[in-house]
Amino acid sequence: MTAVPRRRRRIDGVLLFDKPIGWSSNAALQKVKWLLRAEKAGHTGTLDPFASGLLPICLGEATKFSQFLLNADKVYLAEIQLGVRTTTADPEGEVIATLPVTADRLAVEAVLPQFTGDILQVPPMHSALKRDGRPLYEYARRGETVEREARPVVVHRIEFLALKEDRLTLRVHSGKGLYVRTLAEDIGAALGCGAYLLALRREAVGPFRLAAGTDLPTLEAATEEERDTRLWPVDCLLGDVPRLDLDLDSAWQFGHGQAIWRSGLQVGAVMAVYAPDGALLGVAEVNEEGKLAPRRLVTRGPAA
């Protein structure tokens, strides 16, 4: 018997999804999209299959503003296996070295300042960064290593949580672009015993916290109406963007793609623009003429 396809619908908002271990970020995205019957969906930054935790998933019109989370700070709970190195710096790789572990808490806390603040980090070969149009992991799968330039990243804080024999647990608060796998490997090198990232759980992305998220069993057990109530509004992605409310005439002009003039605007400023009824119209940037020019517009209309 052929299964009847589920009818897609327009649905706008953000789901704070607790991605389970063993799922790729894309698989999690497709599952959520299917459960909510969404026409359009995208996530805001990948988590490796061995990792779990907060994966904000944008639905419908929210996908137009997902970039505002791509550069957001993140908080991770990281469990690091000391004394072992793997080919991928995570549990999915093959063991390539083992060394005795003599480090104690004092030794760990002594090296952590090396990895906080503005630091340089060499991206891992097993990553999606591209070289000559191809992701690095393709080279790595063929046993090739290519030269990578160190990139600047920001680590705001590393909190020591526990050291039980050869298992180190840290909480890492970082800016965009940090590879926690590489951080774990570098900490192991600084301790003289090597290390790899055994487990990772993302606890926060920008202003969003895992405690407000929804896991897969809860989502599967919910009715469609209950699932919809778990969505955050589209403009939750714009929390740090200054707000501008327009009158009816200006809102019509802006909503039809026209730049509008307002006094006192600074060239290059980005603003979230709202209609008189409080509905988000989109995001605008002040152009060189001092006008508020639409950059991303919300398509207004009823959700199915």
C-alpha positions, 0 to 999 in steps of 0.5 A, spaced: 500 500 500 502 506 498 503 511 503 499 518 502 504 524 502 503 529 508 501 535 505 506 541 506 504 547 509 506 554 510 509 555 518 513 560 520 518 560 526 524 557 530 524 551 534 529 550 539 531 542 537 535 538 542 539 534 537 540 527 539 546 523 539 547 519 532 543 524 528 547 529 523 544 536 523 541 535 516 537 529 518 535 532 524 532 538 520 529 533 515 525 530 521 523 536 524 520 539 517 517 532 516 513 532 523 511 540 522 509 539 515 513 545 513 514 547 506 521 550 508 526 549 513 533 550 515 538 550 521 543 555 524 550 551 524 551 544 524 553 539 530 557 533 528 553 526 529 556 524 535 554 531 539 548 533 541 544 539 544 541 545 541 540 546 534 535 552 532 531 550 526 528 556 522 521 554 519 518 558 513 520 566 513 525 565 519 530 562 514 531 569 511 534 571 518 538 565 520 544 568 519 543 572 525 545 566 529 550 563 525 555 568 528 552 568 535 556 566 541 555 558 543 556 554 550 558 547 550 559 542 555 565 538 553 568 531 555 575 530 553 579 523 553 586 525 555 591 520 553 589 518 547 589 521 540 585 519 534 585 521 526 579 526 527 580 528 534 573 525 536 570 518 537 569 517 530 576 516 528 581 511 529 586 511 535 593 513 533 597 514 539 596 513 547 600 516 552 600 516 560 596 521 563 599 525 569 595 531 569 591 533 575 586 539 576 592 544 577 596 542 571 589 543 567 587 550 570 594 552 568 594 551 561 587 553 560 589 561 560 593 559 553 586 557 550 582 563 552 581 570 549 583 571 542 587 565 539 589 562 533 586 555 531 588 551 525 581 548 522 581 540 522 582 536 516 575 533 518 571 539 517 567 542 511 571 548 510 573 548 503 580 548 499 580 549 492 572 548 492 572 541 495 571 540 503 577 538 507 574 532 509 574 529 502 582 530 502 582 527 509 578 521 507 583 519 501 589 520 507 591 527 504 593 532 508 593 540 506 596 546 509 591 550 513 592 557 515 590 558 523 584 562 523 582 567 529 577 565 534 574 568 540 574 563 547 570 567 552 571 562 558 573 555 559 570 553 566 573 547 569 568 542 571 571 535 573 577 531 572 576 523 573 582 519 572 583 521 564 576 524 563 576 532 563 569 535 563 569 543 561 564 548 559 566 552 553 563 559 552 566 561 545 565 566 539 563 563 532 568 558 528 571 555 534 572 547 533 571 544 540 575 538 537 581 542 535 581 545 542 580 538 546 586 536 542 590 542 543 589 542 550 591 535 550 598 537 547 599 542 552 598 537 557 603 532 554 599 527 553 594 528 547 587 528 547 580 527 543 573 530 544 569 524 547 562 527 547 559 534 546 553 537 548 551 544 545 547 548 551 546 555 548 546 559 541 546 566 542 540 568 547 537 561 546 538 556 552 537 548 551 533 548 557 528 551 553 528 546 547 524 540 545 527 533 544 525 528 539 521 524 543 517 530 546 516 532 539 514 526 536 509 524 542 505 531 541 499 533 537 500 538 531 497 543 535 502 542 541 508 542 536 506 549 533 506 552 540 513 550 541 515 555 536 518 561 537 516 567 533 521 569 527 523 576 530 526 572 536 532 571 531 533 579 531 533 580 539 540 584 538 537 588 532 535 595 533 527 596 532 524 601 528 516 602 528 513 605 521 506 608 520 501 605 515 504 609 509 511 608 510 510 600 512 506 600 505 512 603 501 517 599 505 513 592 504 513 593 497 521 594 497 522 601 497 527 605 501 524 610 506 527 616 509 528 617 516 532 623 520 538 621 524 540 614 521 547 612 521 549 609 514 550 602 515 546 601 521 541 595 520 534 595 523 528 590 524 522 594 521 515 593 524 508 595 521 503 599 526 500 592 528 506 590 531 508 585 525 515 584 523 516 587 516 523 585 515 530 587 516 533 594 513 540 597 512 541 604 512 544 606 505 549 611 503 543 616 501 541 615 509 535 611 507 532 605 510 533 600 504 530 593 505 535 587 505 530 581 507 522 582 507 517 578 510 512 575 506 506 576 509 500 571 509 496 566 513 500 560 515 496 554 512 
